[in-house]
Amino acid sequence: MSETLRGYPAETADLTVAVDPWKHNPSAWSQRLPICGLALVAAVIAAYMSLYQWRLVDSVWDPIFGEQSARVLDSDVAKMMYRWFGIHDAAFGALAYLGDAIFGLAGSTRRWQYRPWMVVLFGIDVIPLGLVSAILVVAQAVVVGQWCFLCLVTAVISLILVWMAVDEVYSSLKWLYRTWQRTGSAAAVWRVFIGRPVESADEVAAEMVRKAA
């Protein structure tokens, strides 16, 4: 169902508006599709590395560090993470990247306002997990003393995804915060968080759009 049929006033029907402090729409497809594409690339790479960890392939390709990649993927650090979580770190990464792509495709180009819960979940999947992924790659290299080319590729992609997703997450959180400032009501913030219209919150959104115009 179109989000503009769920009770929002007619003036909010424009889904292509820029949002303060940006001069662009952070939920635009031009913003999100590159995120989805990169996330899918990273998911494929991580899935390939997980095949090696599950011993479904005999070796892992590395044009720079050679056998070091296998040592990293078979390291005590990787085995410890498997004992903790019951899943190999590469497989966990593949699931996280796939989640990035799925969340990136969901919702309209004004989901920063109409679906803030979706944007927040997207941000949790991309930003904290992306930073943790990059830190773990570096930590593994320091602890193990070996480097993994494909691990580095996914770490770089993770950091790019963080950079690309920040504006949309910031816009949703700013709108929720300003709604709290305007209403002083946790119930109102919760309503808009789950996608229910609140008149004063719509006014806040309209102000953010006007400032960016």
N, CA, C and O of each residue as an XYZ file, in Angstrom:
852
protein
N       0.848     -1.197      0.000
C       0.000      0.000      0.000
C       0.876      1.236      0.000
O       1.890      1.285      0.696
N       0.496      2.221     -0.766
C       1.261      3.457     -0.805
C       1.282      4.088      0.574
O       0.272      4.112      1.277
N       2.438      4.596      0.951
C       2.576      5.177      2.281
C       1.752      6.444      2.429
O       1.383      6.810      3.545
N       1.455      7.123      1.320
C       0.675      8.349      1.400
C      -0.806      8.058      1.601
O      -1.593      8.995      1.737
N      -1.214      6.787      1.623
C      -2.599      6.429      1.869
C      -2.819      5.999      3.317
O      -3.909      5.546      3.665
N      -1.821      6.133      4.144
C      -1.893      5.620      5.500
C      -2.247      6.705      6.515
O      -2.113      6.496      7.721
N      -2.698      7.862      6.033
C      -3.123      8.892      6.962
C      -2.276     10.142      6.920
O      -2.597     11.115      7.602
N      -1.205     10.152      6.144
C      -0.384     11.344      6.049
C      -1.102     12.397      5.224
O      -1.810     12.054      4.277
N      -0.938     13.675      5.560
C      -1.591     14.722      4.793
C      -1.069     14.773      3.365
O       0.051     14.345      3.088
N      -1.883     15.295      2.470
C      -1.560     15.254      1.041
C      -0.259     15.966      0.724
O       0.445     15.572     -0.206
N       0.081     17.021      1.485
C       1.286     17.779      1.159
C       2.568     16.990      1.382
O       3.633     17.425      0.945
N       2.496     15.853      2.044
C       3.687     15.035      2.253
C       3.856     13.986      1.161
O       4.707     13.104      1.280
N       3.054     14.072      0.096
C       3.082     13.036     -0.935
C       4.354     13.067     -1.774
O       4.689     12.065     -2.406
N       5.079     14.198     -1.798
C       6.303     14.281     -2.590
C       7.376     13.426     -1.926
O       7.791     13.707     -0.802
N       7.824     12.382     -2.623
C       8.796     11.445     -2.056
C      10.229     11.776     -2.444
O      11.145     11.031     -2.098
N      10.439     12.872     -3.152
C      11.778     13.159     -3.685
C      12.448     14.349     -3.011
O      13.438     14.866     -3.530
N      11.938     14.791     -1.880
C      12.425     16.018     -1.257
C      13.802     15.846     -0.630
O      14.152     14.764     -0.158
N      14.580     16.930     -0.632
C      15.834     16.973      0.116
C      15.516     17.197      1.592
O      14.443     17.690      1.939
N      16.465     16.828      2.455
C      16.232     16.885      3.900
C      17.394     17.618      4.567
O      18.557     17.286      4.338
N      17.077     18.606      5.386
C      18.093     19.322      6.147
C      18.866     18.344      7.055
O      18.233     17.520      7.715
N      20.199     18.403      7.112
C      21.094     19.435      6.592
C      21.645     19.144      5.194
O      22.561     19.826      4.735
N      21.097     18.146      4.524
C      21.605     17.783      3.204
C      20.906     18.587      2.118
O      19.848     19.172      2.349
N      21.494     18.609      0.955
C      20.875     19.200     -0.226
C      20.393     18.103     -1.176
O      20.217     18.331     -2.373
N      20.187     16.930     -0.627
C      19.702     15.805     -1.413
C      18.752     14.975     -0.549
O      18.640     15.191      0.658
N      18.082     14.041     -1.179
C      17.193     13.132     -0.466
C      17.997     11.913     -0.026
O      18.428     11.136     -0.877
N      18.212     11.721      1.268
C      19.042     10.608      1.735
C      18.424      9.239      1.517
O      19.106      8.220      1.624
N      17.117      9.215      1.206
C      16.445      7.935      0.945
C      16.247      7.669     -0.541
O      15.571      6.708     -0.910
N      16.823      8.504     -1.395
C      16.651      8.346     -2.840
C      17.268      7.035     -3.312
O      18.213      6.529     -2.706
N      16.726      6.490     -4.397
C      17.290      5.259     -4.952
C      18.723      5.458     -5.400
O      19.527      4.527     -5.339
N      19.054      6.657     -5.849
C      20.438      6.929     -6.256
C      21.400      6.828     -5.080
O      22.600      6.627     -5.267
N      20.870      6.969     -3.868
C      21.663      6.795     -2.656
C      21.718      5.328     -2.222
O      22.757      4.839     -1.779
N      20.592      4.641     -2.355
C      20.460      3.302     -1.779
C      20.893      2.169     -2.702
O      21.437      1.170     -2.232
N      20.663      2.304     -4.000
C      21.022      1.205     -4.907
C      22.523      0.914     -4.920
O      22.906     -0.255     -4.946
N      23.396      1.942     -4.904
C      24.829      1.622     -4.800
C      25.180      0.883     -3.513
O      26.055      0.016     -3.508
N      24.493      1.230     -2.415
C      24.709      0.511     -1.154
C      24.333     -0.958     -1.330
O      25.075     -1.850     -0.918
N      23.181     -1.201     -1.942
C      22.723     -2.584     -2.142
C      23.697     -3.356     -3.028
O      24.006     -4.517     -2.759
N      24.181     -2.697     -4.095
C      25.114     -3.364     -4.999
C      26.407     -3.745     -4.302
O      26.884     -4.872     -4.436
N      26.971     -2.811     -3.565
C      28.218     -3.094     -2.841
C      28.002     -4.165     -1.772
O      28.851     -5.033     -1.572
N      26.866     -4.094     -1.093
C      26.583     -5.090     -0.053
C      26.479     -6.492     -0.650
O      26.952     -7.456     -0.048
N      25.870     -6.612     -1.815
C      25.760     -7.916     -2.464
C      27.129     -8.440     -2.889
O      27.401     -9.635     -2.778
N      27.993     -7.541     -3.379
C      29.359     -7.952     -3.729
C      30.071     -8.495     -2.491
O      30.700     -9.552     -2.538
N      29.964     -7.757     -1.383
C      30.604     -8.200     -0.139
C      30.003     -9.507      0.352
O      30.722    -10.360      0.873
N      28.675     -9.679      0.190
C      28.018    -10.912      0.625
C      28.550    -12.109     -0.156
O      28.774    -13.176      0.415
N      28.750    -11.934     -1.451
C      29.277    -13.026     -2.283
C      30.702    -13.381     -1.853
O      31.050    -14.556     -1.733
N      31.522    -12.351     -1.623
C      32.909    -12.596     -1.196
C      32.933    -13.320      0.151
O      33.663    -14.296      0.326
N      32.129    -12.832      1.099
C      32.100    -13.449      2.428
C      31.567    -14.884      2.349
O      32.057    -15.773      3.045
N      30.563    -15.099      1.498
C      30.025    -16.453      1.345
C      31.096    -17.391      0.782
O      31.201    -18.547      1.193
N      31.886    -16.880     -0.162
C      32.971    -17.700     -0.726
C      33.979    -18.076      0.361
O      34.413    -19.226      0.431
N      34.350    -17.120      1.203
C      35.292    -17.426      2.281
C      34.691    -18.399      3.285
O      35.399    -19.234      3.848
N      33.374    -18.290      3.510
C      32.734    -19.224      4.438
C      32.724    -20.640      3.877
O      32.775    -21.607      4.638
N      32.658    -20.774      2.549
C      32.734    -22.109      1.938
C      34.058    -22.781      2.285
O      34.115    -23.988      2.520
N      35.120    -21.979      2.313
C      36.411    -22.546      2.703
C      36.398    -22.933      4.178
O      36.888    -24.001      4.544
N      35.842    -22.076      5.020
C      35.806    -22.392      6.445
C      34.960    -23.624      6.728
O      35.240    -24.359      7.675
N      33.938    -23.857      5.930
C      33.125    -25.060      6.068
C      33.739    -26.257      5.340
O      33.190    -27.358      5.360
N      34.891    -26.024      4.693
C      35.615    -27.057      3.931
C      34.804    -27.583      2.743
O      34.903    -28.752      2.371
N      34.009    -26.699      2.164
C      33.292    -27.044      0.943
C      34.113    -26.710     -0.295
O      33.799    -27.166     -1.395
N      35.166    -25.913     -0.119
C      36.185    -25.698     -1.154
C      37.544    -25.931     -0.496
O      37.700    -25.758      0.713
N      38.520    -26.322     -1.307
C      39.818    -26.737     -0.762
C      40.747    -25.586     -0.417
O      41.627    -25.734      0.431
N      40.563    -24.447     -1.060
C      41.482    -23.321     -0.848
C      40.724    -22.019     -1.042
O      39.591    -22.006     -1.523
N      41.367    -20.933     -0.662
C      40.774    -19.614     -0.847
C      41.686    -18.780     -1.725
O      42.897    -18.744     -1.506
N      41.124    -18.115     -2.708
C      41.895    -17.347     -3.686
C      42.460    -16.085     -3.039
O      41.749    -15.364     -2.340
N      43.739    -15.829     -3.277
C      44.386    -14.609     -2.784
C      45.529    -14.268     -3.717
O      46.551    -14.953     -3.710
N      45.380    -13.213     -4.528
C      46.411    -12.873     -5.516
C      47.608    -12.144     -4.924
O      48.604    -11.946     -5.620
N      47.538    -11.741     -3.665
C      48.605    -10.925     -3.067
C      49.302    -11.659     -1.931
O      50.529    -11.750     -1.915
N      48.538    -12.180     -0.984
C      49.129    -12.753      0.225
C      49.214    -14.282      0.194
O      49.727    -14.896      1.129
N      48.719    -14.881     -0.864
C      48.845    -16.326     -1.029
C      48.197    -17.126      0.086
O      47.014    -16.957      0.380
N      48.984    -18.002      0.706
C      48.465    -18.911      1.731
C      48.105    -18.212      3.037
O      47.503    -18.824      3.919
N      48.466    -16.942      3.169
C      48.136    -16.228      4.405
C      46.623    -16.155      4.631
O      46.162    -16.190      5.772
N      45.853    -16.052      3.543
C      44.395    -15.974      3.692
C      43.852    -17.207      4.408
O      43.024    -17.096      5.312
N      44.327    -18.386      3.995
C      43.867    -19.619      4.628
C      44.242    -19.641      6.104
O      43.471    -20.111      6.940
N      45.433    -19.129      6.422
C      45.852    -19.120      7.827
C      44.978    -18.181      8.657
O      44.664    -18.475      9.810
N      44.587    -17.053      8.067
C      43.703    -16.125      8.769
C      42.344    -16.770      9.004
O      41.805    -16.704     10.109
N      41.791    -17.393      7.970
C      40.465    -17.996      8.083
C      40.466    -19.219      8.990
O      39.423    -19.603      9.519
N      41.636    -19.832      9.174
C      41.765    -20.991     10.067
C      42.390    -20.623     11.408
O      42.740    -21.505     12.192
N      42.529    -19.348     11.670
C      43.242    -18.896     12.868
C      42.478    -19.217     14.146
O      41.289    -19.535     14.112
N      43.168    -19.131     15.260
C      42.533    -19.339     16.565
C      41.440    -18.306     16.813
O      40.429    -18.602     17.451
N      41.649    -17.085     16.303
C      40.639    -16.041     16.465
C      39.343    -16.450     15.764
O      38.257    -16.328     16.332
N      39.464    -16.936     14.529
C      38.282    -17.366     13.782
C      37.608    -18.552     14.460
O      36.381    -18.618     14.524
N      38.409    -19.493     14.968
C      37.833    -20.657     15.652
C      37.138    -20.260     16.948
O      36.109    -20.831     17.309
N      37.709    -19.271     17.651
C      37.091    -18.799     18.890
C      35.730    -18.170     18.600
O      34.773    -18.392     19.341
N      35.641    -17.387     17.527
C      34.371    -16.779     17.164
C      33.342    -17.846     16.800
O      32.154    -17.700     17.089
N      33.806    -18.919     16.163
C      32.894    -20.015     15.827
C      32.371    -20.692     17.091
O      31.192    -21.037     17.167
N      33.233    -20.881     18.072
C      32.791    -21.482     19.329
C      31.792    -20.582     20.044
O      30.835    -21.066     20.648
N      32.017    -19.272     19.977
C      31.132    -18.329     20.654
C      29.752    -18.269     20.010
O      28.734    -18.298     20.702
N      29.725    -18.185     18.677
C      28.475    -17.883     17.976
C      27.884    -19.066     17.219
O      26.741    -19.000     16.768
N      28.646    -20.146     17.075
C      28.127    -21.298     16.367
C      28.059    -21.127     14.873
O      27.423    -21.923     14.182
N      28.706    -20.096     14.362
C      28.730    -19.835     12.930
C      30.069    -19.204     12.596
O      30.592    -18.412     13.380
N      30.624    -19.540     11.457
C      31.913    -18.962     11.076
C      31.771    -17.462     10.829
O      30.722    -16.982     10.399
N      32.849    -16.737     11.112
C      32.789    -15.288     10.977
C      32.476    -14.858      9.552
O      31.768    -13.870      9.353
N      32.988    -15.575      8.555
C      32.706    -15.212      7.162
C      31.233    -15.413      6.834
O      30.640    -14.599      6.126
N      30.636    -16.489      7.341
C      29.211    -16.728      7.108
C      28.370    -15.663      7.796
O      27.373    -15.199      7.241
N      28.769    -15.276      9.001
C      28.069    -14.200      9.708
C      28.144    -12.902      8.908
O      27.159    -12.172      8.798
N      29.331    -12.622      8.348
C      29.487    -11.439      7.522
C      28.606    -11.487      6.289
O      28.014    -10.476      5.910
N      28.512    -12.654      5.657
C      27.664    -12.795      4.471
C      26.208    -12.481      4.798
O      25.526    -11.805      4.029
N      25.733    -12.977      5.946
C      24.354    -12.702      6.359
C      24.147    -11.213      6.629
O      23.117    -10.642      6.270
N      25.138    -10.598      7.263
C      25.025     -9.166      7.569
C      24.984     -8.339      6.289
O      24.172     -7.421      6.173
N      25.845     -8.652      5.334
C      25.843     -7.913      4.067
C      24.549     -8.138      3.298
O      24.022     -7.217      2.675
N      24.037     -9.372      3.344
C      22.760     -9.633      2.687
C      21.649     -8.821      3.339
O      20.756     -8.316      2.659
N      21.711     -8.700      4.672
C      20.748     -7.855      5.377
C      20.851     -6.407      4.946
O      19.831     -5.734      4.800
N      22.071     -5.910      4.739
C      22.251     -4.544      4.239
C      21.503     -4.346      2.930
O      20.803     -3.350      2.749
N      21.657     -5.305      2.014
C      21.017     -5.191      0.700
C      19.499     -5.240      0.815
O      18.801     -4.473      0.153
N      18.988     -6.137      1.651
C      17.536     -6.272      1.805
C      16.943     -5.013      2.412
O      15.952     -4.486      1.906
N      17.543     -4.526      3.496
C      17.048     -3.301      4.124
C      17.195     -2.109      3.185
O      16.366     -1.199      3.198
N      18.246     -2.114      2.374
C      18.443     -1.011      1.445
C      17.368     -0.934      0.383
O      17.061      0.149     -0.115
N      16.793     -2.075      0.028
C      15.763     -2.116     -1.020
C      14.358     -1.861     -0.484
O      13.437     -1.601     -1.259
N      14.187     -1.931      0.824
C      12.849     -1.832      1.411
C      12.442     -0.377      1.635
O      13.261      0.453      2.030
N      11.168     -0.079      1.376
C      10.643      1.242      1.683
C      10.740      2.218      0.535
O      11.440      1.977     -0.450
N      10.032      3.320      0.672
C       9.974      4.333     -0.373
C      11.147      5.305     -0.254
O      12.010      5.159      0.611
N      11.157      6.291     -1.135
C      12.222      7.287     -1.105
C      11.949      8.395     -0.084
O      12.612      9.432     -0.089
N      10.981      8.166      0.777
C      10.801      9.061      1.920
C      10.700      8.235      3.201
O      10.019      8.613      4.154
N      11.378      7.125      3.196
C      11.284      6.244      4.362
C      11.964      6.834      5.581
O      11.675      6.400      6.696
N      12.854      7.805      5.423
C      13.467      8.458      6.573
C      12.384      9.032      7.488
O      12.584      9.148      8.697
N      11.207      9.400      6.891
C      10.088      9.910      7.680
C       9.007      8.858      7.879
O       8.502      8.701      8.991
N       8.641      8.137      6.828
C       7.510      7.219      6.902
C       7.860      5.861      7.520
O       6.974      5.174      8.028
N       9.132      5.468      7.484
C       9.555      4.182      8.033
C      10.852      4.324      8.835
O      11.836      3.655      8.519
N      10.877      5.174      9.861
C      12.123      5.347     10.611
C      12.626      4.063     11.257
O      13.836      3.883     11.394
N      11.731      3.167     11.656
C      12.170      1.892     12.239
C      13.003      1.103     11.232
O      13.976      0.444     11.601
N      12.621      1.174      9.977
C      13.349      0.466      8.936
C      14.735      1.075      8.734
O      15.721      0.357      8.567
N      14.798      2.404      8.752
C      16.076      3.085      8.574
C      17.001      2.815      9.747
O      18.204      2.631      9.563
N      16.439      2.789     10.963
C      17.257      2.517     12.149
C      17.812      1.092     12.096
O      18.991      0.883     12.385
N      16.989      0.116     11.735
C      17.478     -1.252     11.600
C      18.543     -1.352     10.517
O      19.544     -2.051     10.671
N      18.311     -0.645      9.426
C      19.298     -0.582      8.353
C      20.612     -0.006      8.873
O      21.689     -0.518      8.570
N      20.509      1.063      9.659
C      21.703      1.679     10.219
C      22.430      0.770     11.180
O      23.660      0.735     11.186
N      21.681      0.021     12.006
C      22.313     -0.913     12.939
C      23.055     -2.000     12.178
O      24.144     -2.414     12.576
N      22.462     -2.458     11.084
C      23.092     -3.513     10.287
C      24.336     -2.998      9.576
O      25.345     -3.698      9.491
N      24.261     -1.774      9.065
C      25.372     -1.244      8.262
C      26.474     -0.650      9.128
O      27.643     -0.996      8.956
N      26.124      0.240     10.059
C      27.144      1.066     10.712
C      27.902      0.320     11.819
O      29.112      0.135     11.685
N      27.246     -0.119     12.914
C      28.033     -0.821     13.947
C      28.673     -2.103     13.428
O      29.848     -2.361     13.688
N      27.901     -2.910     12.691
C      28.454     -4.166     12.193
C      29.549     -3.923     11.164
O      30.512     -4.685     11.081
N      29.398     -2.862     10.384
C      30.441     -2.531      9.416
C      31.736     -2.131     10.092
O      32.815     -2.565      9.688
N      31.629     -1.305     11.120
C      32.825     -0.892     11.851
C      33.469     -2.070     12.570
O      34.693     -2.200     12.595
N      32.631     -2.930     13.156
C      33.164     -4.116     13.836
C      33.877     -5.026     12.841
O      34.932     -5.581     13.147
N      33.301     -5.176     11.654
C      33.915     -6.022     10.622
C      35.301     -5.504     10.260
O      36.257     -6.274     10.174
N      35.402     -4.196     10.049
C      36.697     -3.611      9.693
C      37.705     -3.760     10.824
O      38.875     -4.056     10.579
N      37.259     -3.557     12.066
C      38.155     -3.681     13.216
C      38.638     -5.124     13.367
O      39.806     -5.363     13.672
N      37.733     -6.085     13.153
C      38.113     -7.488     13.290
C      39.153     -7.900     12.257
O      40.054     -8.684     12.554
N      39.028     -7.371     11.046
C      40.012     -7.700     10.005
C      41.393     -7.227     10.436
O      42.371     -7.967     10.334
N      41.469     -5.991     10.918
C      42.752     -5.447     11.369
C      43.254     -6.225     12.591
O      44.441     -6.537     12.687
N      42.347     -6.535     13.523
C      42.739     -7.257     14.733
C      43.276     -8.639     14.392
O      44.267     -9.087     14.969
N      42.624     -9.308     13.456
C      43.102    -10.621     13.048
C      44.511    -10.534     12.480
O      45.366    -11.370     12.770
N      44.735     -9.517     11.674
C      46.059     -9.362     11.074
C      47.114     -9.122     12.148
O      48.226     -9.643     12.065
N      46.756     -8.327     13.158
C      47.703     -8.027     14.230
C      47.958     -9.262     15.088
O      49.104     -9.572     15.413
N      46.883     -9.966     15.454
C      47.015    -11.129     16.329
C      47.648    -12.308     15.599
O      48.552    -12.962     16.119
N      47.161    -12.572     14.386
C      47.632    -13.738     13.636
C      48.955    -13.450     12.943
O      49.763    -14.353     12.727
N      49.169    -12.181     12.595
C      50.387    -11.826     11.875
C      50.334    -12.181     10.401
O      51.367    -12.285      9.741
N      49.103    -12.370      9.879
C      48.908    -12.709      8.476
C      47.848    -11.770      7.891
O      47.068    -11.156      8.620
N      47.840    -11.675      6.559
C      46.869    -10.820      5.893
C      46.004    -11.639      4.952
O      46.434    -12.658      4.412
N      44.784    -11.176      4.767
C      43.814    -11.850      3.902
C      43.269    -10.824      2.914
O      42.613     -9.861      3.309
N      43.541    -11.033      1.637
C      43.156    -10.053      0.618
C      41.642     -9.848      0.568
O      41.177     -8.709      0.587
N      40.875    -10.920      0.504
C      39.423    -10.787      0.405
C      38.819    -10.207      1.684
O      37.809     -9.504      1.643
N      39.456    -10.513      2.826
C      39.006     -9.899      4.087
C      39.178     -8.382      4.038
O      38.312     -7.632      4.486
N      40.302     -7.949      3.490
C      40.548     -6.514      3.371
C      39.554     -5.867      2.418
O      39.092     -4.752      2.663
N      39.224     -6.563      1.331
C      38.244     -6.029      0.380
C      36.890     -5.817      1.071
O      36.269     -4.765      0.921
N      36.439     -6.820      1.827
C      35.155     -6.675      2.515
C      35.213     -5.601      3.601
O      34.220     -4.918      3.854
N      36.374     -5.452      4.242
C      36.510     -4.397      5.260
C      36.392     -3.016      4.629
O      35.742     -2.129      5.183
N      37.016     -2.835      3.474
C      36.924     -1.553      2.770
C      35.485     -1.293      2.345
O      34.988     -0.175      2.483
N      34.815     -2.318      1.828
C      33.412     -2.165      1.446
C      32.572     -1.788      2.661
O      31.682     -0.943      2.559
N      32.842     -2.398      3.799
C      32.102     -2.083      5.023
C      32.213     -0.609      5.369
O      31.216      0.032      5.702
N      33.418     -0.071      5.292
C      33.621      1.342      5.617
C      32.937      2.245      4.597
O      32.402      3.292      4.962
N      32.946      1.857      3.333
C      32.243      2.636      2.302
C      30.746      2.624      2.572
O      30.082      3.651      2.438
N      30.210      1.463      2.953
C      28.783      1.361      3.256
C      28.406      2.247      4.437
O      27.354      2.887      4.429
N      29.263      2.282      5.447
C      29.013      3.159      6.599
C      28.909      4.597      6.138
O      27.969      5.304      6.501
N      29.864      5.033      5.343
C      29.889      6.410      4.848
C      28.647      6.721      4.016
O      28.098      7.819      4.104
N      28.208      5.761      3.212
C      27.068      5.993      2.330
C      25.734      5.969      3.064
O      24.767      6.571      2.597
N      25.662      5.287      4.203
C      24.392      5.131      4.916
C      24.164      6.182      5.989
O      23.036      6.349      6.454
N      25.198      6.887      6.387
C      25.103      7.787      7.544
C      24.054      8.866      7.347
O      23.331      9.188      8.290
N      23.945      9.445      6.135
C      23.042     10.582      5.957
C      21.581     10.208      6.188
O      20.835     10.972      6.800
N      21.169      9.037      5.704
C      19.775      8.633      5.888
C      19.483      8.331      7.357
O      18.451      8.743      7.887
N      20.383      7.619      8.004
C      20.182      7.294      9.418
C      20.145      8.581     10.245
O      19.306      8.732     11.133
N      21.046      9.492      9.948
C      21.081     10.768     10.666
C      19.765     11.521     10.495
O      19.250     12.088     11.458
N      19.215     11.534      9.278
C      17.971     12.259      9.018
C      16.813     11.685      9.835
O      16.030     12.436     10.417
N      16.705     10.360      9.880
C      15.627      9.750     10.658
C      15.782     10.031     12.147
O      14.815     10.382     12.823
N      17.005      9.876     12.656
C      17.230     10.116     14.079
C      17.003     11.592     14.431
O      16.477     11.907     15.499
N      17.401     12.482     13.535
C      17.180     13.908     13.781
C      15.691     14.210     13.830
O      15.234     14.973     14.681
N      14.936     13.612     12.918
C      13.489     13.831     12.908
C      12.846     13.305     14.193
O      11.986     13.967     14.775
N      13.258     12.130     14.631
C      12.719     11.580     15.877
C      13.077     12.466     17.072
O      12.244     12.704     17.947
N      14.324     12.954     17.102
C      14.756     13.806     18.206
C      13.992     15.128     18.221
O      13.568     15.596     19.278
N      13.821     15.720     17.049
C      13.092     16.997     16.987
C      11.611     16.800     17.291
O      10.954     17.697     17.818
N      11.090     15.620     16.954
C       9.712     15.309     17.339
C       9.593     15.247     18.864
O       8.620     15.734     19.439
N      10.589     14.645     19.505
C      10.606     14.606     20.964
C      10.695     16.019     21.538
O      10.000     16.335     22.503
N      11.541     16.871     20.957
C      11.652     18.245     21.425
C      10.328     18.992     21.272
O       9.932     19.757     22.151
N       9.653     18.764     20.157
C       8.411     19.478     19.881
C       7.260     19.000     20.765
O       6.477     19.813     21.256
N       7.155     17.697     20.967
C       5.992     17.139     21.666
C       6.256     16.813     23.127
O       5.338     16.860     23.947
N       7.513     16.481     23.467
C       7.815     16.031     24.814
C       7.113     14.743     25.169
O       6.945     14.420     26.345
N       6.702     14.003     24.148
C       5.896     12.805     24.361
C       6.609     11.580     23.806
O       6.866     11.498     22.605
N       6.929     10.626     24.682
C       7.531      9.379     24.226
C       6.550      8.595     23.363
O       6.950      7.894     22.434
N       5.257      8.719     23.680
C       4.240      8.012     22.896
C       4.205      8.530     21.462
O       4.055      7.749     20.522
N       4.344      9.841     21.290
C       4.343     10.415     19.945
C       5.574      9.955     19.168
O       5.479      9.624     17.986
N       6.727      9.936     19.834
C       7.956      9.476     19.173
C       7.819      8.013     18.767
O       8.243      7.619     17.681
N       7.229      7.220     19.639
C       7.041      5.801     19.314
C       6.102      5.628     18.118
O       6.334      4.784     17.253
N       5.050      6.431     18.081
C       4.104      6.338     16.961
C       4.792      6.631     15.635
O       4.615      5.896     14.663
N       5.568      7.695     15.593
C       6.223      8.013     14.318
C       7.335      7.022     14.017
O       7.632      6.756     12.852
N       7.954      6.472     15.063
C       9.011      5.480     14.846
C       8.462      4.250     14.132
O       9.118      3.705     13.244
N       7.271      3.813     14.511
C       6.693      2.619     13.889
C       5.889      2.956     12.635
O       5.284      2.071     12.029
N       5.878      4.241     12.242
C       5.259      4.602     10.972
C       3.843      5.117     11.056
O       3.117      5.094     10.062
N       3.430      5.585     12.231
C       2.094      6.161     12.378
C       2.170      7.682     12.284
O       3.099      8.283     12.823
N       1.213      8.312     11.613
C       1.253      9.774     11.463
C       0.933     10.512     12.760
O       0.029     10.135     13.505
N       1.690     11.559     13.006
C       1.444     12.471     14.120
C       1.581     13.884     13.560
O       2.613     14.221     12.979
N       0.564     14.701     13.727
C       0.516     15.999     13.071
C       1.729     16.866     13.398
O       2.326     17.451     12.494
N       2.102     16.960     14.671
C       3.235     17.803     15.056
C       4.539     17.269     14.471
O       5.432     18.046     14.132
N       4.653     15.954     14.353
C       5.848     15.360     13.754
C       5.900     15.661     12.265
O       6.974     15.903     11.715
N       4.734     15.646     11.604
C       4.690     16.012     10.187
C       5.129     17.458      9.983
O       5.761     17.787      8.980
N       4.789     18.320     10.943
C       5.215     19.719     10.863
C       6.732     19.819     10.978
O       7.356     20.610     10.270
N       7.326     19.030     11.859
C       8.773     19.009     12.005
C       9.420     18.562     10.700
O      10.388     19.172     10.245
N       8.890     17.498     10.095
C       9.428     17.007      8.830
C       9.347     18.060      7.748
O      10.285     18.237      6.970
N       8.193     18.779      7.695
C       8.030     19.829      6.698
C       9.065     20.932      6.888
O       9.569     21.483      5.909
N       9.381     21.255      8.128
C      10.409     22.270      8.407
C      11.778     21.805      7.932
O      12.543     22.595      7.378
N      12.092     20.540      8.140
C      13.379     20.003      7.694
C      13.492     20.033      6.174
O      14.565     20.280      5.622
N      12.378     19.781      5.513
C      12.356     19.808      4.042
C      12.528     21.240      3.539
O      13.282     21.481      2.597
N      11.831     22.189      4.163
C      11.936     23.579      3.734
C      13.345     24.122      3.901
O      13.836     24.848      3.037
N      13.999     23.779      5.000
C      15.368     24.262      5.245
C      16.339     23.748      4.205
O      17.316     24.418      3.868
N      16.066     22.537      3.688
C      16.975     21.953      2.703
C      16.708     22.472      1.293
O      17.524     22.276      0.394
N      15.572     23.131      1.098
C      15.193     23.595     -0.236
C      16.115     24.712     -0.725
O      15.937     25.219     -1.832
